[in-house]
């Protein structure tokens, strides 16, 4: 089974404020709980396609942790993105065999507010231009809840696309393709991404989502600014709904560039 988008990670300063603001945007927001490290906690927006937004807040800085360093340097906004493996151990070995520098899976987890313990494994490459893998050990429905929580007043059902800022689009295409097992020959084009002239390549993440890797050609525009401030990683995402609503208010999204598109 191909790797698909699992979730997008957005740093927020205050979980209660983020809960209220995303609710005001028409999303159904649920409490995620506290991670087993005791340093971070989160709230979630789960979509009908199974992907979700993780709005994460730090209780204290964590030196040496990239997410913590990005947030405490650059503030609220995107931190990372994760893909869902069918078998994380096998998928990591396959990516390693294709030449990707990615570490073997390590355990992680969190406690839900109802006391349920969730366990998973993650595997990460050294660079933040490619996503990490997040594979469930306990049933995925414990981590990614089902039912009414996946219905949203704004009509959003899925993640249509993710844009990732990278420094070297050829190198990032090769690394991403080694992770996915496809896309090494995807064409690189000239485009304008988030107000920046860029070189970009688009790859599939499963049947209905795409990721665009974009390298700004200059130092102006939101893409270039995000790359300078936050390093490589996600800079924008678009949700799919029956009716498009355009760009969402950055104040309510806590610095993450999000849009709702028709489709």
Buried (B, 14 or more C-beta within 10 A) or exposed (E): EBBBBBBBBBBBEEBEBBBEBBBEBBBBBBBBBBBBEEBBBBBBBBBEBBBBBBBBBBEEEBEEBBBBBBBBEBBBBBBBBBBBBEEBEEBBEBBBEBEBEBEEBEEBBBBBEEEEEBBBBBBBBEBBBBBBBBBBBEEBEBBBBEEEBBEBEBBBBBBBBBBBBBEBBEBBBBBBBBBBBBBEEBEBEEBEBBEBBBBBBBBBBBEBBBBBBBBBBEEEBBBBBBBEEBBBBBBBBBBBBEEBBEEBEEEBBBBBBBBBBEE
